[in-house]
Amino acid sequence: DDWTPYADRLEFELTDYIFTKNQTPAAQIDHLFNIWAASLIQGGANTSALFTNHHDVYKTIDSTHLGDVQWQSCSLKYTGEHAVDDTAPWMEDSYDVWFRCDKHISAGRILNKFP
């Protein structure tokens, strides 16, 4: 089976779990891989962990082909009323939102360009 850019299904499943399902922060990814590498060394394995750190995971994710629809982004900020003396921090922050156009994704699926 071709799991490109992942080495195999195990690498894909691990990436899917830590990035999508668990949304593991970078520092925790690195900690997990350090424990994993130590367990392999302690067990006498003649191999290394699937990834070395979060940068390695993110690089693999970024090289995953997702069709021809480009990612777009915009910045959003709450513009409604604020409490006079107790404004929630999220009301003052800006947030980057990344998305792909649903119209183009649907057209690509209809034309069978990508699953």
Buried (B, 14 or more C-beta within 10 A) or exposed (E): EEEEBBEEEEBBBBBEEBBEEEEBEEEEBBBBBEEBBEEBEEEEEEEEBBBEBBEBBBEBBEEEEEEEBEEEEEEEEBEEEEEEEEEEEEEEEEEEEEEBEEEBBEEBEEEEEEE
